[in-house]
Every structure is written in C-alpha cells, then in structure tokens.
Amino acid sequence: MRWSRQPDLSDVPAERPARADGYTELRNYAVIGDGRCVALIARDGSVDWLAWPDLDSPTLFAAVLDHVQGGRFFLQPERPYTTSRRYLPGTNVLETTFTTAGGTVRVTDALTLPDTSSLAPARELVRRIEGIAGSVPMRWSVQPRFGYGAHAPRLTRRAGVPVVTFSPEAVGICAWNAGEPQPTSDAVASRFRADVGTRSLLALPYAHREPLVLPTRADCEARLDHTVATWREWSDGRTYTGPWYEAVLRSALALKLLVFAPSGAVAAAATCSLPEELGGERNWDYRFSWIRDSAFTLNAFLKLGCAPEATGYFWWLMHASQLTHPRLHVLYRLDGGARAPEKTLPLSGYRGSTPVRIGNAAADQLQLDTYGELVQTAWLYTAAGHRLDADIARRLAQTADFVCTTWQQPDTGIWEVRSAPEHFTQSKMMCWVALDRALDLAQRRLIPDRHAPRWRCERQAITEFVDDRCFSPRLNSYVRSAGSDELDAGLLLGLLHGYGSHDDPRMRGTVAAVQQELQDGPYVNRYVGADGVAGGEGAFLACSFWLVEALARTGRADEAALLMDQLVRLANDVGLYSEEINPVTGDFLGNLPQGLSHLALISAACAIGQATR
C-alpha cells in the first residue's frame, strides 16, 4: 500500500501544551548520534529530525521543519505527563522520564554503535521503555517521510515485521512488548501499557543499497548496552579537569556527534534551515565543514586529548583543500567535495520560517580569513609534535604565496555577507596570521622557505593596512572594515589567533569596545550593520565565548570566569547550545547542536585555566 502525503495526526495525544502550533521550542531538543547520523528528540518523546544514512543525507523525519509533511516518531504516555531528562553520564544516550498521575516510565534513546561480534543493521535507532512505578498507558507512532517529507513510503512485511521502503532505502519497525504494530493511513502505530518492572523495546533498523537486517530483541539490548559503554570509554579519555568540567565534557560529546566518522570531517551543525529569526529568511544548511572553524576544531581536539579525531580531521582538511588548491572554498561537503548547490524545499519551515534551504551558496564566496585558518591549523598540528608530508608542505607554502597576491581584495568576510564585498578587518588579520605562521613553519624547515622574504614583506604591508585604515582612534578600537566606524565581534578572533599581542593597547581597546557596543549581559551580537539579508537575528553564542577568551588573554580572568558562569547557564537542560539565542526570551535560534558554540566554550574554558595557572 502507499500512504497519503498528508499525515493523519488525529491520534496524537491531546495533552501537548508545548506544541500548540505543531512545534516545540528548539531549546527542547536533545540529540543522539552514531558517528554517521544524528537525531533530534524533543522533551515530549518525538523524534523530529533524522537523516539517514548520513548526517547530510535527505531526512526520514523532519517534523522540525514541517510538522505536517516532515514525518516523526513519537513515543509518549496517553495521559497528561511531565518530563525530566538527562544524558546517561559520559554518553550521548538520552534518558527521558515521563511522570503521570498513574505512574512513571523511563525511555532510553540511542542511535546504536555497531558491535562487530554480530551481524547488525547499517544504522539503528533503539528506544527502550521501562516501567518505574505504577502503570502508564503508552502510545507510539512511526510516520516516515523520505526525502525531506517528499515521499510517503511503501509498506510491506518481512517475517511479520512492518518494513517501509523508498528505493534504495528500507526501514524496519520492530516492537517487543510494545503493542502489535498496526498500519494506519500514514504511519505504523500501537498502544501498550508500561507496568512497574516491565521493559519494552522499539527499534528502527535501516538499510541503504544493502539487505535489511532485522535484529532480535537480545541483539538490540546488547547493542544499546555496548553503545553506553563505548561512549563512556571515550569520555574517560578526555583530559580537561577545570571548573567547567561538565560543560566541557558535554561540549566534547556534542562535537563528537558532528564528527563524520567515514572521513574525519566535522559538520558545523546537525540540521538545516532552523531560523536565526522566527519567520525570517536567515535559514541555512549547516551540514558542511567550514574552513573557518578548522583552527578551533583542531585546537579543541588537541586540548581534550582527542588525538585520533585531531589526526583524522587534519588529514580530511588537507585532502578537501587539495581539490580546489590554491583557492579555498568556504566550506566542503563531509566527503571532501566542494560542490554545495543551494536550493529550497517545499516545506513550511520551523514555525513558518522560510525558505527552507539545503546546500549553501556561501561555498563559492571569497573569504580571505579561511587562508589564515588553514595555515594556523597546520601550525597547531605541528606544534603538537606532528610532521607534514612533502606535498602538504609544498601546498602550504603555495597558500602563503596565494595570500600575498589576494589579501588586497575585498571579500565577503567571516560572516558570509550577501551584500557587496568589503575590506573586512578580520579577513586582513587572518591573512597576516597565514603569513606569520608560514614564516614560522619555514623557519623550522617544515615548509619550503624560498619565498619567505616576500611573505615577510607582505605581512608588514598587512600590518600597515590594518593599523592605518581599520582602526578608529575615536572608538579606540579596530573596526569592522576599512574606513568604517562599525564594530564586529569577529575582530576578537584576530586576538585569539595571534594578530597583535595580548598587551597591545589597540587589542585591549577593541575588547572594551565590543563590550560597550555589542554586549548586553551575557549576550554578544556579531555586528549591527547591513549584510544583504533581510531581517534580524539573535545573539551569537560563539561571540560570547570569544569574549570570555579575549578577557582571559588580556589579564581579566576574573571577569572572564564570571561571564563564563553566565554562559554555561544558558545551555538547555541537557547542556546543548544552538547557534544563537533570543536575549529577551532565551529561546534557541539557528541550527543545533552548533559546533562553533561548543568549540568556543571549550576554548574559553581552557583559556581561563591557562590564564589562572
């Protein structure tokens, strides 16, 4: 049978106050993942996002982008309930407790990690339900919609198990002690009762261009336990021991979810087109890896003792950048490819925020800061004791040559403006960083040095340009672009990446000016000027953490620690951050979990620790 495209939601529980309009607050989402894909699970037990087989694939569930057409997998009590939840300590396995007047139920959710001792599905979502007290009537419904909600699947049965297919994909719907799965007009659903002491299990095994393995209950239970143990073993290897240990570890675990295991790439976020402003058009696909984030990413891995992740990411970065050498793309696909054509989907968008975009047109922009981040990443890699092979060394030297010929050009800057290119100050600072780090690598004989005199000359020219044309004596601060009088929180990255010294009055003045003009309590705006896109946005969380680090590096560690405490409290109930936050309501905005927010938290915590030793 084929199902209608429009889901029948008449069977959804009536007591769902958080979804008066079909959506829940973005702050209400937790994430689980397996190194290949990520799912978003709301406080009410609904899986509202899952892209299979990979993080950047089309979705099976996308109710977060269209509560009617997107598809979901909900599991919740039939009676009114309250919820509490947590991650099992040291894991990315979610535990949600539903409490009703008649009893309590605990649900454990995981995208399981494969145990090589047995045949396992390519991907698998497991949901374990335990009766903790009393008796709770439960209901669940799997409403799959392949291809970003475009395709209602075909339903068949294999060995009595419902299987939904849309070639070349297949998903089984397995239930043990959770009611008999019943097909409806748009879903497979059932009801059951969770009595104290009972345990039920739901599982969605997945296959893509391969046979679908239908697991046994024992296999699912074993893989769930194996997944918990594997995550805890990984967490035990992390090396941060400072005062924000829990926040740093959760950020490390969130970052690990964004590592695409097959290639080593790190996605900027797990989702696409979650809005920076409700009802606005700043809705972007972040399931790519940005060169902009590379130095922060490698530095975080190194500081946390994540040697395999650091090595894997560095080699992915060198491979991806080789494909477009000497020019860098702003972002690359997780498989290292450079093409990311942007298009819109016929979805209603989160709370009416359209367009819903996949792909990202920023990939083809000229962003000069990326060259500084690339060379800085290589410099950090060597500082950790690693060597560069001859080909990478040659290409890094050629990158420095390329910077010498292009730094004078206007660009779109770190914030990927869609207005006319400008001479953005942060871009020039990062060009300086590219040449400065190349000179250091050459001096240590790690890259060819025959053009070092030219690099030195152009580095000085950049210094003169930035200090003469990008500094405002009136503001006592560097400014957003040459000749402007606007501020930009991205200027803090010049300090964090090594442009100028920490005791330079100009840098200290810039930190103070950002506080004066862009900070409001714990919130920091990126900038206030036009950028070619209509509408506004929230406060950018990474900028707040950059300010923490800048304060720590300029001798104001006590202020940094106070701000850090405020920012840690802005996380949601399970320690996650989105890209932005509404300073008035505290609502999350933008894609999540946002890698740059978590990277900046890790870097800020480590900077305070270094400043107070």
Secondary structure as the mmCIF struct_conf table of DSSP 4:
data_model
#
loop_
_struct_conf.conf_type_id
_struct_conf.id
_struct_conf.beg_label_comp_id
_struct_conf.beg_label_asym_id
_struct_conf.beg_label_seq_id
_struct_conf.end_label_comp_id
_struct_conf.end_label_asym_id
_struct_conf.end_label_seq_id
STRN STRN1 ARG A 2 ARG A 2
BEND BEND1 ARG A 5 GLN A 6
TURN_TY1_P TURN_TY1_P1 SER A 10 ASP A 11
BEND BEND2 VAL A 12 VAL A 12
BEND BEND3 ALA A 14 ALA A 14
HELX_RH_3T_P HELX_RH_3T_P1 PRO A 17 ARG A 19
TURN_TY1_P TURN_TY1_P2 ALA A 20 ASP A 21
BEND BEND4 GLY A 22 GLY A 22
HELX_RH_3T_P HELX_RH_3T_P2 LEU A 26 ASN A 28
STRN STRN2 TYR A 29 GLY A 33
BEND BEND5 GLY A 35 ARG A 36
STRN STRN3 VAL A 38 ALA A 42
TURN_TY1_P TURN_TY1_P3 ARG A 43 ASP A 44
BEND BEND6 GLY A 45 GLY A 45
STRN STRN4 SER A 46 ALA A 51
BEND BEND7 TRP A 52 ASP A 54
TURN_TY1_P TURN_TY1_P4 LEU A 55 ASP A 56
BEND BEND8 SER A 57 SER A 57
HELX_LH_PP_P HELX_LH_PP_P1 PRO A 58 PRO A 58
STRN STRN5 THR A 59 PHE A 61
TURN_TY1_P TURN_TY1_P5 ALA A 63 LEU A 65
TURN_TY1_P TURN_TY1_P6 HIS A 67 GLN A 69
BEND BEND9 GLY A 70 GLY A 70
STRN STRN6 ARG A 72 PRO A 77
BEND BEND10 GLU A 78 ARG A 79
STRN STRN7 THR A 82 TYR A 87
HELX_LH_PP_P HELX_LH_PP_P2 LEU A 88 LEU A 88
TURN_TY1_P TURN_TY1_P7 PRO A 89 GLY A 90
BEND BEND11 THR A 91 ASN A 92
STRN STRN8 LEU A 94 THR A 100
TURN_TY1_P TURN_TY1_P8 ALA A 101 GLY A 102
STRN STRN9 GLY A 103 LEU A 111
HELX_LH_PP_P HELX_LH_PP_P3 THR A 112 PRO A 114
TURN_TY1_P TURN_TY1_P9 THR A 116 SER A 117
BEND BEND12 SER A 118 SER A 118
BEND BEND13 ALA A 122 ALA A 122
STRN STRN10 ARG A 123 GLN A 143
HELX_RH_AL_P HELX_RH_AL_P1 PHE A 146 GLY A 149
TURN_TY1_P TURN_TY1_P10 ALA A 150 ALA A 150
STRN STRN11 HIS A 151 HIS A 151
HELX_LH_PP_P HELX_LH_PP_P4 ALA A 152 PRO A 153
STRN STRN12 ARG A 154 ARG A 158
TURN_TY1_P TURN_TY1_P11 ALA A 159 GLY A 160
STRN STRN13 VAL A 161 PHE A 166
TURN_TY1_P TURN_TY1_P12 SER A 167 PRO A 168
STRN STRN14 GLU A 169 GLY A 172
STRN STRN15 CYS A 174 TRP A 176
BEND BEND14 ASN A 177 ALA A 178
STRN STRN16 GLN A 182 PRO A 183
BEND BEND15 SER A 185 ASP A 186
STRN STRN17 VAL A 188 ASP A 195
TURN_TY1_P TURN_TY1_P13 VAL A 196 GLY A 197
STRN STRN18 ARG A 199 HIS A 208
BEND BEND16 ARG A 209 GLU A 210
HELX_LH_PP_P HELX_LH_PP_P5 PRO A 211 VAL A 213
HELX_RH_AL_P HELX_RH_AL_P2 ARG A 217 ASP A 236
TURN_TY1_P TURN_TY1_P14 GLY A 237 GLY A 237
BEND BEND17 GLY A 242 GLY A 242
TURN_TY1_P TURN_TY1_P15 PRO A 243 TRP A 244
HELX_RH_AL_P HELX_RH_AL_P3 TYR A 245 LEU A 257
TURN_TY1_P TURN_TY1_P16 LEU A 258 LEU A 258
STRN STRN19 VAL A 259 PHE A 260
TURN_TY1_P TURN_TY1_P17 ALA A 261 GLY A 264
STRN STRN20 ALA A 265 VAL A 266
BEND BEND18 ALA A 268 ALA A 268
BEND BEND19 ALA A 270 ALA A 270
STRN STRN21 CYS A 272 CYS A 272
BEND BEND20 GLU A 276 GLU A 277
TURN_TY1_P TURN_TY1_P18 LEU A 278 GLY A 279
BEND BEND21 GLY A 280 GLU A 281
STRN STRN22 ASP A 285 ASP A 285
BEND BEND22 PHE A 288 PHE A 288
STRN STRN23 SER A 289 TRP A 290
HELX_RH_3T_P HELX_RH_3T_P3 ILE A 291 ASP A 293
HELX_RH_AL_P HELX_RH_AL_P4 SER A 294 LYS A 303
TURN_TY1_P TURN_TY1_P19 LEU A 304 GLY A 305
HELX_RH_AL_P HELX_RH_AL_P5 ALA A 307 GLN A 322
TURN_TY1_P TURN_TY1_P20 LEU A 323 PRO A 326
BEND BEND23 ARG A 327 ARG A 327
HELX_LH_PP_P HELX_LH_PP_P6 LEU A 328 HIS A 329
BEND BEND24 VAL A 330 VAL A 330
STRN STRN24 LEU A 331 TYR A 332
TURN_TY1_P TURN_TY1_P21 LEU A 334 ASP A 335
BEND BEND25 GLY A 336 GLY A 336
STRN STRN25 LYS A 343 LEU A 345
BEND BEND26 PRO A 346 PRO A 346
HELX_RH_3T_P HELX_RH_3T_P4 TYR A 350 GLY A 352
STRN STRN26 VAL A 356 ILE A 358
BEND BEND27 GLY A 359 GLY A 359
HELX_RH_3T_P HELX_RH_3T_P5 ALA A 361 ASP A 364
BEND BEND28 GLN A 365 GLN A 365
TURN_TY1_P TURN_TY1_P22 LEU A 368 LEU A 368
HELX_RH_AL_P HELX_RH_AL_P6 ASP A 369 ALA A 383
TURN_TY1_P TURN_TY1_P23 ALA A 384 GLY A 385
HELX_RH_AL_P HELX_RH_AL_P7 ALA A 390 THR A 406
TURN_TY1_P TURN_TY1_P24 TRP A 407 GLN A 408
BEND BEND29 GLN A 409 GLN A 409
STRN STRN27 ASP A 411 ASP A 411
TURN_TY1_P TURN_TY1_P25 GLY A 413 GLU A 416
BEND BEND30 ARG A 418 SER A 419
STRN STRN28 GLU A 422 GLU A 422
STRN STRN29 PHE A 424 PHE A 424
HELX_RH_AL_P HELX_RH_AL_P8 THR A 425 GLN A 443
TURN_TY1_P TURN_TY1_P26 ARG A 444 ARG A 445
BEND BEND31 LEU A 446 ILE A 447
TURN_TY1_P TURN_TY1_P27 ARG A 450 HIS A 451
HELX_RH_AL_P HELX_RH_AL_P9 ALA A 452 ARG A 469
BEND BEND32 CYS A 470 CYS A 470
STRN STRN30 PHE A 471 SER A 472
TURN_TY1_P TURN_TY1_P28 PRO A 473 ASN A 476
STRN STRN31 SER A 477 TYR A 478
BEND BEND33 ARG A 480 ARG A 480
STRN STRN32 SER A 481 SER A 481
TURN_TY1_P TURN_TY1_P29 ALA A 482 GLY A 483
STRN STRN33 ASP A 488 ASP A 488
HELX_RH_3T_P HELX_RH_3T_P6 ALA A 489 LEU A 491
HELX_RH_AL_P HELX_RH_AL_P10 LEU A 492 HIS A 497
TURN_TY1_P TURN_TY1_P30 GLY A 498 GLY A 498
BEND BEND34 TYR A 499 GLY A 500
TURN_TY1_P TURN_TY1_P31 HIS A 502 ASP A 503
HELX_RH_AL_P HELX_RH_AL_P11 PRO A 505 LEU A 518
STRN STRN34 GLN A 519 ASP A 520
TURN_TY1_P TURN_TY1_P32 GLY A 521 PRO A 522
STRN STRN35 TYR A 523 VAL A 524
BEND BEND35 ARG A 526 ARG A 526
STRN STRN36 TYR A 527 TYR A 527
BEND BEND36 VAL A 528 GLY A 529
BEND BEND37 GLY A 532 GLY A 535
STRN STRN37 ALA A 539 PHE A 540
HELX_RH_AL_P HELX_RH_AL_P12 LEU A 541 ARG A 553
TURN_TY1_P TURN_TY1_P33 THR A 554 GLY A 555
HELX_RH_AL_P HELX_RH_AL_P13 ALA A 557 VAL A 568
TURN_TY1_P TURN_TY1_P34 ARG A 569 LEU A 570
BEND BEND38 ALA A 571 ALA A 571
TURN_TY1_P TURN_TY1_P35 ASP A 573 VAL A 574
BEND BEND39 GLY A 575 GLY A 575
BEND BEND40 GLU A 579 GLU A 579
STRN STRN38 GLU A 580 ILE A 581
TURN_TY1_P TURN_TY1_P36 PRO A 583 THR A 585
STRN STRN39 PHE A 588 LEU A 589
BEND BEND41 GLY A 590 PRO A 593
HELX_RH_AL_P HELX_RH_AL_P14 GLY A 595 ALA A 611
TURN_TY1_P TURN_TY1_P37 THR A 612 THR A 612
#
